[in-house]
Amino acid sequence: MFQLQAPPAALWPLVSNTDRFNRDCGYPPVTLVPPSAGTTEKISNARRLRASVMGHLIEWDERAFEWLAPQRYGVERTYYSGPVAQMLMFCELAPHRGGGTTLTYDMRLTPSSLFGRLALPFSIGRQARATTEKVFKKYDEFALAGLRASQLAHRPRLAAGAEARLAAAALALTQQAGQPAPLVEKLTRFISTADDLAAARIRPHALADEWRVSRRDSLKLFLHATRAGLLDFSWDLVCPHCRGAKAKAGELSGLKPVAHCDSCQVDFTANFDQSVELTFTPNAAVRAVQRADYCVGGPQVTPHIVAQQMLVPGAQRALPLALTPGRYRVRAPGLAMHQVFRVEPGSPAAVRVELGVLPPSFSKPPFAEPAVAPDGELTVVNASPRQQLAIVEHVAWSDQAATAAEVTSLQLFRDLFSREVLGRGEQISVGTMTVVFTDLKNSTQLYRDIGDAPAFGRVLTHFEILKAAVAAEDGCIVKTMGDAIMAVFPRPVAALRAMLHAQRWLAHPADFALPEGMTVPPSSLKPLALKAGIHCGPCLAINQNDRLDYFGTTVNITARLCALCTGADLILSAASRADHEVATHLAGNSSRINLVPEKVMLKGFGDEAFEVWRAKAG
């Protein structure tokens, strides 16, 4: 038992990170032993692991960790070699009356031989206690100081000449790529000082939150740093259940549309919007990161899971909650049914969930989700005939992931990494994207009136203006078609703002500054009318002519919407008009934007009538 000064909530992310804790205690790395073909697990909900201890190979089965955040966790191991037959470990964090935390760390070992009976009291009873106490006290100091977990290790070893490369890259990033010097300094310091566990899989959004800077600025810096040779990136295929990275690819072309998670024993389909994340690691010329696993379970491996409990048939467990508001799901591996509940202030103090039976709320519509107060109690009952691992997880995906849908819709990414495409013939769902098609009004007449060369020059200038307007709203141009473009955005409101701005820019070029790098005299620019259609919905990403492209019904509808535009307005689909951010933006500009609803028929969609909104700047 240890008395620590920091509160349990501050200590939990450090103490429950069993991967880092085992590393800090000096335990050896572990490897996951895949099950042999045709064999079954000796222990249900267990993994076979292996480690080398003083030259001896030791194997064991590790049951799934059980925990309740931020209060306790534990695990059980059964060994098949070495001096230990079984290990039970339990850790509990309880608030102390006078402040701080009472931390109980209990490890119970069953020896497998006479040698084990003689050796364990010293190696575990004395040596391990001294080591764990030292680590816990270090965690306590860090929690009190509010420092990052990545700073827990000693200063890492950099590659030969790394300091000069870091300095040269920092100079190039600030002077050539135009990146903010304070942000560049934060990145180079992180690369130089973060421990291997943190540097092996760097998430730009997570670091942005830690640094208290814009996520978009952080992501753009990471992309520029990759092009400068400071970082490498990889596409991680993330399991939708445990949310661990189950496959990596250095290029989009290496991604496969289907992957398998050994931990969850499920196959899953890649989705740009959720299951494909862009992560980074230092380039080996600056720092070679050796990533080793010291634990493959534990609460911080799956931080979205707030509780995990093993229940025999008929058993029930009352779990005191300390949850943020939102939607949560209770599930068990192998059970098709799961149950959802909401955490909301002012809700009842208790909620009961039964695994293996149809929720009562499904008996008749509407399907009401039960609710419970943030500090209430959740009772989970195993109503199935088999032992179940009950998992309570936050339904919302982490918004700290730089998803493939977000990254590939950035103009900067397209400019820096134009060769990043999917493998030929591969199709991956992108989730919901906002698609824009534009066209110049009366462009054919323009070529006839002023000649091919002058008209072509004005079309190219219009492309540069469109590119600047799209990039300013974090979108990207997917392709050009004659004098038309197709662009994508992560959010409908960004597309709306970009197109309204581009229309004003092209209609009144003398009133706007030219995009950076353009040398066309403003006096030579003549007004142009831009037509644009905006729609949002699910898309598929494909490799089209060695370019990352999108197709599907959403794309086809958007192309038809553009044809309805007069050049003095924009056409919004009902889906994009209904977006909350779009509605808020239009309400705040009601005096400058006139909206008129219409019912239209679109070519290729039969007799189906579509509701659209014609938006015109006043």
Secondary structure, DSSP 4 states (H G I P E B T S, - for coil): -EEESS-HHHHHHHHT-HHHHHHHTTPPP-EE-PPPTT---SSTTEEEEEEEETTEEEEEEEEPPEEETTTEEEEEEEESSSSEEEEEEEEEEEE-TTSSEEEEEEEEEEESSHHHHHHHHHIIIIIIHHHHHHHHHHHHHHHHHT--GGGSSPPPPPPTTHHHHHHHHHHHHHHTS---HHHHHHHHHHHHHS-HHHHTSB-HHHHHHHHTS-HHHHHHHHHHHHHTTSEEEEEEEE-TTT--EEEEESSGGG--SEEEETTTTEEEE-BTTTTEEEEEEE-TTT-------S-S-SGGGSTTEEEEEEE-TT-EEEEE----SEEEEEE-TT-S--EEEEE-TTS-SEEEEEETS--GGGSSSS-PPPEE-TT-EEEEEE-SSS-EEEEEEE-SPPTT--BHHHHHT-HHHHHH-TT--PPTT-EEEEEEEEEEEEEETTHHHHHHHH-HHHHHHHHHHHHHHHHHHHHHTT-EEEEEETTEEEEEESSHHHHHHHHHHHHHHHHSGGGSPPPTT----GGG-----EEEEEEEEEEEEEESSSSEEEESHHHHHHHHHHHT--SSSEEEEHHHHTSHHHHHHHHHTTTTEEEEEEEEE-TTSTT-EEEEEEEEE-
